[in-house]
Amino acid sequence: MMLRISDLHAAYGKAEVLHGIDLEVAPGEVVCLIGRNGVGKSSTMKSIVRDQIAVTGGEIVFDGAPLAGMRPHEVIRRGVGYVPEDRRVFASLSVLENLNVPRPVAAAAGRRRWTVDEVFRLFPQLHDYRHRKAGVMSGGEQQMLSIARSLLTCPKLLLLDEPHEGLAPKIAEEVVDAIVALKREGVSMIVSEQALNTIRRCADRVYVIDRGMMVWNGSVDGFYADPEITRKYLMVQ
Ligand SMILES: Nc1ncnc2c1ncn2[C@@H]1O[C@H](COP(=O)(O)OP(=O)(O)OP(=O)(O)O)[C@@H](O)[C@H]1O
């Protein structure tokens, strides 16, 4: 397994928000994590990269090694790319300057190496806008930039937190195109979503989370075959 999360508990201060999450990602697999607003999708990703949240129980093993006790930059250096929901591009820097922020990663065994030229090939629009300040670009362009920047850390596993949020359908489709292209390159991914429509084209398996617990997992087809799952865990009640 590329990633194995077992019985994960995590908290903000004293408030536990994850109550025993299990999740696995095989090499090259795209797993979709879905659930309503506030159920713990972002918290699950933050727990993997040790970002702002305290892991209070359970285990996360990435690429054969437990991540316990690591700082965020160490997790990223080991090969986890993280594209947070708020994208965190540097608004006053140009596209090119944003892409020069990650320190170049030395080629490591089993890791696909990405260069700025290659990410421009994946996102030609970013090349056209390379001298433009990130702050004036659209949400979709900023999303592409955030993904492009994380690729420069040469991840084996990419965490995309609601990459389609707030994007027009056409732009959201372009993000899915990029996910499909990355999948072809062998990058494993966890993509969080509030609904499954945009991810249908690229997900291998689905995990449904509700109030800090994993309530269902299975194939994309299995998910669609059971409308009760959507009714129970995804519709606004
Ligand atoms: N920094 C924080 N401090 C305290 N509580 C938080 C913090 N961030 C999130 N929470 C709480 O943790 C729970 C899970 O939130 P999380 O952001 O993981 O949900 P989500 O499924 O990703 O939803 P969203 O669509 O809002 O991103 C929520 O109850 C939320 O209010």
The ligand as a MOL file (V3000), in Angstrom:
LIG
                    3D

  0  0  0     0  0            999 V3000
M  V30 BEGIN CTAB
M  V30 COUNTS 31 33 0 0 0
M  V30 BEGIN ATOM
M  V30 1 N -8.8820 24.8890 12.9430 0
M  V30 2 C -9.9510 24.3270 13.5050 0
M  V30 3 N -10.2100 24.4450 14.8280 0
M  V30 4 C -11.2640 23.8730 15.4210 0
M  V30 5 N -12.1600 23.1120 14.7700 0
M  V30 6 C -11.9660 22.9360 13.4480 0
M  V30 7 C -10.8660 23.5300 12.7440 0
M  V30 8 N -10.9590 23.1740 11.4390 0
M  V30 9 C -12.0540 22.4070 11.3430 0
M  V30 10 N -12.6710 22.2530 12.5390 0
M  V30 11 C -13.8740 21.4490 12.8190 0
M  V30 12 O -13.5830 20.0950 12.5290 0
M  V30 13 C -14.6900 19.4410 11.9250 0
M  V30 14 C -14.2640 18.8070 10.6050 0
M  V30 15 O -13.9160 19.8530 9.7000 0
M  V30 16 P -13.2300 19.6050 8.2860 0
M  V30 17 O -12.7420 20.9400 7.7940 0
M  V30 18 O -12.2750 18.5140 8.3860 0
M  V30 19 O -14.4580 19.1520 7.4280 0
M  V30 20 P -14.5970 18.9380 5.8650 0
M  V30 21 O -15.3180 17.6560 5.7060 0
M  V30 22 O -13.3060 19.0870 5.2060 0
M  V30 23 O -15.5670 20.0850 5.4400 0
M  V30 24 P -15.3390 21.3860 4.5640 0
M  V30 25 O -16.2090 21.1830 3.4180 0
M  V30 26 O -15.8060 22.4760 5.4810 0
M  V30 27 O -13.8980 21.4890 4.2380 0
M  V30 28 C -15.7760 20.5030 11.7960 0
M  V30 29 O -16.6660 20.3340 12.8730 0
M  V30 30 C -15.0370 21.7940 11.9170 0
M  V30 31 O -15.8370 22.7950 12.4760 0
M  V30 END ATOM
M  V30 BEGIN BOND
M  V30 1 1 1 2
M  V30 2 1 2 3
M  V30 3 2 2 7
M  V30 4 2 3 4
M  V30 5 1 4 5
M  V30 6 2 5 6
M  V30 7 1 6 7
M  V30 8 1 6 10
M  V30 9 1 7 8
M  V30 10 2 8 9
M  V30 11 1 9 10
M  V30 12 1 10 11
M  V30 13 1 11 12
M  V30 14 1 11 30
M  V30 15 1 12 13
M  V30 16 1 13 14
M  V30 17 1 13 28
M  V30 18 1 14 15
M  V30 19 1 15 16
M  V30 20 2 16 17
M  V30 21 1 16 18
M  V30 22 1 16 19
M  V30 23 1 19 20
M  V30 24 2 20 21
M  V30 25 1 20 22
M  V30 26 1 20 23
M  V30 27 1 23 24
M  V30 28 2 24 25
M  V30 29 1 24 26
M  V30 30 1 24 27
M  V30 31 1 28 29
M  V30 32 1 28 30
M  V30 33 1 30 31
M  V30 END BOND
M  V30 END CTAB
M  END
